[in-house]
Amino acid sequence: MKRYQPILAAVLTAGAVCCAPACFRQQAQKAPRPGHNQQKEEPKMMDPKVFLEVPLNTFERTNCSPPEPDSSWRGVVIQAPRRVSFKRGVRIGETKAFAAIPICGLYVLDVPFPVVEDVVQLVAQDKKTGKIYSGPIVELDPSPEAPHPGRPPLRKEDVEGMATGRYFNPNLADFVKLPEAPGIYEVYAEVRGIRSNVVTIEIVEGELK
């Protein structure tokens, strides 16, 4: 299972734009302005323990991912547990994070020209102090991928009316340097200046009840 690498704007082929695990192609109508069809309703609340099964730092759809939108939707949307726990001195996974805080998200945006690398920025604001913590999702697996040989340069008409998107499941504590302490945070993700909905996450010490 491949772990996070810098997020490419798209994997481009003749006539299609694909970002694993799902491909999105705009139909033959004018594409809406990015963010125009941003979901208005907050994602449904789920039992925090369901998020314990999320494979952290992957690009795949999970049971905790936002529902797949229709082809006209553009925006960024996330879901997250309303409460997570940590134990002092205990580290999580290969990255040794102090807690597992899954942010299950999806973005779908029009393909820009020139094509640029998409970066998901995670932002968390402490509700008590107002302090903001942020960080981009960056490469955790240093193994390089070989570029596609012989691919012709893209033209504007090659990507017009197309969209790119992908699911993402980062561990917030891997990419944002939060204090190793209890707290309540308002969290959102941002891609190309388009913000997601805001979720509230409480970090508690000890076992979840």
PAFIPA-393669 format. One record per residue (C-alpha): residue number from 1; residue in three letters; z, x negated, y negated. Coordinates in nm, 2 decimals. Last residue first. Layout:
residues N
VORO:num:residuo:Z:X:Y
VORO:NUM:ala:Z:X:Y .
...
***
This chain:
residues 209
VORO:num:residuo:Z:X:Y
VORO:209:lys:2.65:1.52:-0.61 .
VORO:208:leu:2.47:1.19:-0.67 .
VORO:207:glu:2.67:0.89:-0.57 .
VORO:206:gly:2.82:0.64:-0.81 .
VORO:205:glu:2.74:0.57:-1.18 .
VORO:204:val:2.53:0.83:-1.36 .
VORO:203:ile:2.19:0.80:-1.53 .
VORO:202:glu:2.09:1.13:-1.70 .
VORO:201:ile:1.72:1.19:-1.74 .
VORO:200:thr:1.56:1.42:-2.00 .
VORO:199:val:1.18:1.47:-1.98 .
VORO:198:val:0.94:1.46:-2.27 .
VORO:197:asn:0.58:1.59:-2.24 .
VORO:196:ser:0.31:1.32:-2.25 .
VORO:195:arg:0.19:1.12:-2.54 .
VORO:194:ile:-0.17:1.03:-2.62 .
VORO:193:gly:-0.19:0.71:-2.82 .
VORO:192:arg:-0.42:0.55:-2.57 .
VORO:191:val:-0.18:0.63:-2.29 .
VORO:190:glu:0.18:0.73:-2.35 .
VORO:189:ala:0.47:0.82:-2.12 .
VORO:188:tyr:0.78:1.01:-2.21 .
VORO:187:val:1.16:0.98:-2.16 .
VORO:186:glu:1.46:1.13:-2.33 .
VORO:185:tyr:1.76:0.93:-2.20 .
VORO:184:ile:2.12:1.01:-2.10 .
VORO:183:gly:2.35:0.73:-2.02 .
VORO:182:pro:2.56:0.55:-1.76 .
VORO:181:ala:2.53:0.17:-1.76 .
VORO:180:glu:2.30:-0.11:-1.66 .
VORO:179:pro:2.13:-0.11:-2.00 .
VORO:178:leu:1.76:-0.02:-1.99 .
VORO:177:lys:1.50:-0.28:-1.99 .
VORO:176:val:1.18:-0.07:-1.94 .
VORO:175:phe:0.93:-0.17:-1.68 .
VORO:174:asp:1.13:-0.20:-1.35 .
VORO:173:ala:1.40:0.05:-1.46 .
VORO:172:leu:1.14:0.32:-1.51 .
VORO:171:asn:1.03:0.29:-1.15 .
VORO:170:pro:0.66:0.37:-1.18 .
VORO:169:asn:0.49:0.65:-1.00 .
VORO:168:phe:0.13:0.69:-1.14 .
VORO:167:tyr:-0.15:0.94:-1.08 .
VORO:166:arg:-0.49:0.86:-1.22 .
VORO:165:gly:-0.75:0.95:-1.48 .
VORO:164:thr:-1.10:0.90:-1.61 .
VORO:163:ala:-1.33:1.15:-1.78 .
VORO:162:met:-1.70:1.18:-1.83 .
VORO:161:gly:-1.90:1.35:-2.10 .
VORO:160:glu:-2.07:1.03:-2.21 .
VORO:159:val:-2.01:0.74:-1.97 .
VORO:158:asp:-2.36:0.62:-1.89 .
VORO:157:glu:-2.49:0.74:-2.23 .
VORO:156:lys:-2.27:0.47:-2.40 .
VORO:155:arg:-2.43:0.20:-2.19 .
VORO:154:leu:-2.26:0.01:-1.92 .
VORO:153:pro:-2.35:-0.35:-1.83 .
VORO:152:pro:-2.52:-0.39:-1.49 .
VORO:151:arg:-2.29:-0.46:-1.18 .
VORO:150:gly:-2.42:-0.77:-1.00 .
VORO:149:pro:-2.10:-0.85:-0.82 .
VORO:148:his:-1.79:-0.63:-0.85 .
VORO:147:pro:-1.50:-0.84:-0.97 .
VORO:146:ala:-1.27:-1.00:-0.71 .
VORO:145:glu:-0.92:-0.86:-0.71 .
VORO:144:pro:-0.63:-1.09:-0.79 .
VORO:143:ser:-0.30:-1.11:-0.60 .
VORO:142:pro:-0.01:-1.11:-0.86 .
VORO:141:asp:0.14:-0.78:-0.73 .
VORO:140:leu:0.38:-0.66:-1.00 .
VORO:139:glu:0.12:-0.62:-1.27 .
VORO:138:val:0.23:-0.43:-1.58 .
VORO:137:ile:0.34:-0.08:-1.67 .
VORO:136:pro:0.41:-0.11:-2.04 .
VORO:135:gly:0.75:-0.12:-2.20 .
VORO:134:ser:0.99:0.08:-2.41 .
VORO:133:tyr:1.35:0.12:-2.51 .
VORO:132:ile:1.45:0.32:-2.82 .
VORO:131:lys:1.80:0.34:-2.95 .
VORO:130:gly:1.91:0.69:-3.07 .
VORO:129:thr:2.27:0.61:-2.99 .
VORO:128:lys:2.37:0.92:-2.79 .
VORO:127:lys:2.03:1.05:-2.68 .
VORO:126:asp:1.91:0.70:-2.57 .
VORO:125:gln:1.54:0.70:-2.61 .
VORO:124:ala:1.30:0.60:-2.33 .
VORO:123:val:0.94:0.50:-2.37 .
VORO:122:leu:0.69:0.41:-2.10 .
VORO:121:gln:0.35:0.28:-2.20 .
VORO:120:val:0.06:0.34:-1.96 .
VORO:119:val:-0.23:0.10:-2.02 .
VORO:118:asp:-0.59:0.18:-1.99 .
VORO:117:glu:-0.84:-0.11:-2.00 .
VORO:116:val:-1.13:-0.06:-2.23 .
VORO:115:val:-1.48:0.09:-2.19 .
VORO:114:pro:-1.67:0.04:-2.51 .
VORO:113:phe:-1.69:0.34:-2.52 .
VORO:112:pro:-1.40:0.55:-2.41 .
VORO:111:val:-1.39:0.76:-2.09 .
VORO:110:asp:-1.23:1.10:-2.18 .
VORO:109:leu:-0.87:1.12:-2.07 .
VORO:108:val:-0.68:1.24:-1.76 .
VORO:107:tyr:-0.32:1.12:-1.71 .
VORO:106:leu:-0.08:1.19:-1.42 .
VORO:105:gly:0.28:1.12:-1.38 .
VORO:104:cys:0.58:1.07:-1.15 .
VORO:103:ile:0.85:0.87:-1.33 .
VORO:102:pro:1.09:0.75:-1.06 .
VORO:101:ile:1.42:0.61:-1.17 .
VORO:100:ala:1.55:0.38:-0.89 .
VORO:99:ala:1.84:0.18:-1.03 .
VORO:98:phe:1.96:-0.18:-1.11 .
VORO:97:ala:1.61:-0.32:-1.05 .
VORO:96:lys:1.59:-0.60:-0.79 .
VORO:95:thr:1.21:-0.62:-0.81 .
VORO:94:glu:1.17:-0.63:-0.43 .
VORO:93:gly:1.37:-0.31:-0.38 .
VORO:92:ile:1.68:-0.18:-0.57 .
VORO:91:arg:1.98:-0.40:-0.67 .
VORO:90:val:2.35:-0.32:-0.62 .
VORO:89:gly:2.59:-0.50:-0.84 .
VORO:88:arg:2.71:-0.18:-1.01 .
VORO:87:lys:2.60:0.13:-0.82 .
VORO:86:phe:2.33:0.35:-0.97 .
VORO:85:ser:2.26:0.72:-0.99 .
VORO:84:val:1.98:0.95:-1.10 .
VORO:83:arg:1.97:1.29:-1.28 .
VORO:82:arg:1.71:1.52:-1.42 .
VORO:81:pro:1.46:1.37:-1.17 .
VORO:80:ala:1.12:1.30:-1.33 .
VORO:79:gln:0.79:1.48:-1.40 .
VORO:78:ile:0.51:1.35:-1.62 .
VORO:77:val:0.20:1.48:-1.81 .
VORO:76:val:-0.07:1.30:-2.00 .
VORO:75:gly:-0.37:1.47:-2.16 .
VORO:74:arg:-0.71:1.62:-2.10 .
VORO:73:trp:-0.78:1.94:-1.91 .
VORO:72:ser:-1.14:2.06:-1.86 .
VORO:71:ser:-1.17:1.97:-1.49 .
VORO:70:asp:-0.87:2.18:-1.39 .
VORO:69:pro:-0.54:2.01:-1.35 .
VORO:68:glu:-0.38:1.86:-1.04 .
VORO:67:pro:-0.02:1.96:-1.02 .
VORO:66:pro:0.23:1.71:-1.16 .
VORO:65:ser:0.35:1.46:-0.90 .
VORO:64:cys:0.68:1.51:-0.71 .
VORO:63:asn:0.52:1.58:-0.37 .
VORO:62:thr:0.32:1.26:-0.42 .
VORO:61:arg:-0.02:1.17:-0.55 .
VORO:60:glu:-0.08:0.80:-0.54 .
VORO:59:phe:-0.08:0.50:-0.77 .
VORO:58:thr:0.23:0.32:-0.66 .
VORO:57:asn:0.53:0.16:-0.83 .
VORO:56:leu:0.79:0.36:-0.63 .
VORO:55:pro:0.70:0.56:-0.32 .
VORO:54:val:0.88:0.89:-0.40 .
VORO:53:glu:1.12:1.00:-0.13 .
VORO:52:leu:1.43:0.98:-0.35 .
VORO:51:phe:1.25:1.22:-0.59 .
VORO:50:val:1.35:1.51:-0.37 .
VORO:49:lys:1.71:1.42:-0.43 .
VORO:48:pro:1.68:1.51:-0.80 .
VORO:47:asp:1.61:1.88:-0.70 .
VORO:46:met:1.32:1.99:-0.91 .
VORO:45:met:1.27:2.13:-1.26 .
VORO:44:lys:0.92:2.27:-1.32 .
VORO:43:pro:0.69:2.08:-1.55 .
VORO:42:glu:0.74:2.18:-1.92 .
VORO:41:glu:0.49:2.43:-2.05 .
VORO:40:lys:0.23:2.35:-2.31 .
VORO:39:gln:0.00:2.14:-2.10 .
VORO:38:gln:-0.22:1.92:-2.32 .
VORO:37:asn:-0.56:2.09:-2.36 .
VORO:36:his:-0.64:1.93:-2.69 .
VORO:35:gly:-0.48:1.60:-2.58 .
VORO:34:pro:-0.81:1.42:-2.58 .
VORO:33:arg:-1.07:1.63:-2.78 .
VORO:32:pro:-1.25:1.86:-2.55 .
VORO:31:ala:-1.56:1.75:-2.35 .
VORO:30:lys:-1.88:1.93:-2.44 .
VORO:29:gln:-2.01:2.11:-2.14 .
VORO:28:ala:-2.20:1.98:-1.83 .
VORO:27:gln:-1.90:1.93:-1.62 .
VORO:26:gln:-1.65:1.64:-1.67 .
VORO:25:arg:-1.60:1.42:-1.37 .
VORO:24:phe:-1.25:1.34:-1.23 .
VORO:23:cys:-1.20:1.13:-0.93 .
VORO:22:ala:-0.86:1.11:-0.75 .
VORO:21:pro:-0.66:0.85:-0.57 .
VORO:20:ala:-0.80:0.63:-0.72 .
VORO:19:cys:-0.97:0.62:-1.05 .
VORO:18:cys:-1.33:0.73:-1.04 .
VORO:17:val:-1.61:0.77:-1.29 .
VORO:16:ala:-1.94:0.88:-1.17 .
VORO:15:gly:-2.32:0.86:-1.25 .
VORO:14:ala:-2.38:0.51:-1.12 .
VORO:13:thr:-2.04:0.36:-1.04 .
VORO:12:leu:-1.75:0.29:-1.27 .
VORO:11:val:-1.39:0.22:-1.17 .
VORO:10:ala:-1.22:0.34:-1.48 .
VORO:9:ala:-0.98:0.25:-1.76 .
VORO:8:leu:-0.82:-0.02:-1.55 .
VORO:7:ile:-0.44:-0.02:-1.52 .
VORO:6:pro:-0.29:-0.36:-1.49 .
VORO:5:gln:-0.18:-0.39:-1.13 .
VORO:4:tyr:0.09:-0.19:-0.97 .
VORO:3:arg:0.15:-0.20:-0.59 .
VORO:2:lys:-0.11:-0.16:-0.32 .
VORO:1:met:0.00:0.00:0.00 .
***
